[in-house]
Amino acid sequence: MQEKSVKAKSAFLKKMITFLVVFIIIPVLLYLTWRLDSKKYYITSVILIILSMVPFFLRFEKRKPQARELVTLAVLCAIAVISRVAFIMVPHFKPMAGIIMIAGLAFGSEVGFFTGAISAFVSNFVFMQGVWTPWQMFAYGIGGFVIGFLGKTGVLKPGKRIPVAIVGGLVILCLVGPILDTSSLFTMGIEINMDFVKTTYMYGLPLNAVHAVATTITLFLLAKPMCEKLDRIKVKYGVMSEE
């Protein structure tokens, strides 16, 4: 009984730290970077990667992640990056967020956030790094985190293609997209006023809609088969096990 109580307290503490890092510390980091020196985006990106590792490593109780787990994570990031680069000639139609959400759906919110942050950072070596990079890392990370959280709580199930695809599209349209639009307010060097805010979000809406469609299609086609394969890896090799 006492052991269960200790485990429950430990799990609660890890959740609190995770939410603190994702929803408070990282947004504060982005704000301070903008206020102090937005040109040092590489430093901010590295710090953000380190912070995104905190929830990932907290999920493991009494052990360190094994090589096969890190390789699996690296492969997921590589697939996400390739899916973005493959559509480089099609503006805003990028399946990367869908792959990131699949990682979160299969392995949990912590893995979803980490995959999103790393994939955004690495893919920008093709699409160009800039002051927007940390914001993209945060936005894509949040997308993976939310879907991972909904999957872990049982709200979303990989086998249910349509709900997963619809929710993924809505997360892009209502959360990831607006975060990326918000970054424009802080990175374009223009004085922030209500007209600029309205124009930014109105202009971003159709672009976010295209991004949402790409994500919806990706999840509808790939979420079920990819999650089935990743589930086999989890069962066979104990990958991403928290015990």
N, C-alpha and C positions, 0 to 999 in steps of 0.2 A: 504493500500500500504506500509506504513511504517512498519506495523507488519510483512508483508511478507519479507521485506528487513532485518529486525532483525532476523527472523527465518533462512533466507538464510545465513546470516553471522554466526549465531550460528552453523548451520549445517556444514559450511565450516571450522570453527574453530575446531569443533569436529573431522572432517576428518583429518585435519592437525595434531592434537594431536595424533590421532590413528596411522597415518603413521609414525610420529616421534617416538612413543613408539615402534612400531613393527619393523621398518626397520632401526632405528638408535640407540636408547637407549639400547634395548635388545642385538643387536649384539656387541655394545661397552661393555656391561656388560660381555658377554661371553669372549671377547678378554682380558679385564682387569683381569678377574678371572684366565685365563690361564697365563697371565704375572705375576700376583702377587702371587697367591696361589691357584692352581687348586684343592687342597685337600679339600677346603671348599665348596664342591659342594652342600651340604645341604643348606647352607646360600644362595648361588647363586640361587638354585631352589626356595626357599621361596621368594626371591626378585623378581624372574621372575614371580611367581604366582601373587604377588602384582601388578607388572607392567601390567600383562595381564588382571587384573581386571579393570584397568583404562579405556580402550576402551569400555569394557562391561558396566560399569556404566555410561559412557558418553552418551550412546545411549538413556538413559531415560531422557526426558526433565525436567519435574518438579516433579518427584516422585522417590521413591526408588523401586527397584525390590520387588515384592510381594513373599510370601512364595510359591505359586503355580509355579511361574517362576523359583525359585531356585530349587524346587523339580524336575521340568521338566529337568533342566540343569543337576542336579545330576543323574537323571535316564539315560540321554544320555551318561554321563561320565561313568556310571556303565556298560552300554551296550558295550561301546567302550573297557573298560578294560577287560570285560568278553570275548569279541571277540578275544582279543589278547591272553589271558590266555588259552582259549579253544584250540588254535592251538600251544600250547607250544612245542609239540613234532614234529612240522613241521617247520624246520628252515626257517625264512624269509617270510613264507607264513602267513601273519597276516592281517586280515580284519579290524583292528582297524582304520587305516587311512580312510577307506571307511565310517565308522560310523561317524567319526569326520567331514568328508566332508559333509555328510548328515545333520549334525547339522548346519554347515555353510550355506548349501543350503536352509534349512528351516527357519533359524532365522537370517542369516546375518553373515558378516565377523567377527564381534567382538565376537559373540558366537562361531563361528568356531575356532577362535584362542584360546579362553579361554578353550573350550572343549579339544582341542588338547594338550595344556600345562598341564592341570589337569590330563588327561587320561594317558599321558606319565609318569608323576610323580607317580601317584598311581599304575599303572601297574608294575613299576619297583620295588615295594616292593615284587613282585613275581619274576621278572626277574633279580633283584639285582640292587641296586642303585650304582652310581659311578660318575666319572668325566664326563661321557658321558650323564648323566641325563639331565642337562640343555640344552645341544645341542639337545637331542631328544624332549624335551619340545618345543623348538623353531621350530624345523623342522616340527613336527606334527601340531603345531599351525599355521605355515605358510601354510600348506596344507589346513587346514580348512578355513583360512583367504582368500586364493586365490579363492577357490570354492565358498565361501560365497559372495565374491565381484562379481564374474562372475554371480552368481545367482541373486544378487540384481540389477545388471545393465541389466538383461534380456538376457545376452549372453547364459546362461544355464537355462533350464527349467526342473524341476523335472520329468515332464511327458515324456520327451524325453530321454529314457533309454540309447540309444547308444551314443549320444553326451556326456552325463554326464559321462558315464562309460569310454569312450575314453579319455576325457579331464582329468578325475581323475587319470587314469593310467599314462598319460603324465606328470601330476604334480608330481607324485611320481618319475618317471624316470628322469625328467629334473630338479627338484627343491628339493623335500624332500630328495630323495636318495643322491644327491650330497652334501647337507648340512650335512647329517649323515656321509658321507665319509670324508668331511672336518673336522669333529670333530676328526676323527682318526689322522689327521695331528697334532692336538694340544694336544691330550690326550695320545698318545702312548709313549711319552718320547724319541722319536727318532729325531735326527737332521733333520730338514726339508730341502730337496734339490729336484731338479727336478726329479731325478730317483724315490725318495720316493713318490712324488706327482703323477707321472704317474702310478706307481704301485698301489697306493691306489685307484685311480679312475678306473683303468682298472679292478682291482680285485672286486671293488664294483659294476660294471656294471651288471654282471649276477645276483647278489644278489638283486639289485634294480629292475631288470626285473621281478624276482619272486614276489617281493613286489608289483610291478605295476599290475601284473596279478591278485593277490589276491584282490587288491583295485578295479580293473576293474570289476571283477566278483561280488564283494560285491555291488558296485554301480548299476550294471545292474539288480541285483536281488532285492535289498532293497530300492534303492533311491525313486522310485515312491510310493510304498505302505507306507513307513515310512513318507515321506513328506506329503502324503494325510492325514494320521492320525495326524501329527503335525499341519497341516493347520486347521484341525477341532478344535484342542485344541486352536489355536490362535484365531479363529473366536468365539468360544464359551466362552472362558475365558479371551480373550484379552492378552494372554501370549506373552511376549516379545514385547509388543506394545511400541513404542517410544513416544507416546503422553500421 
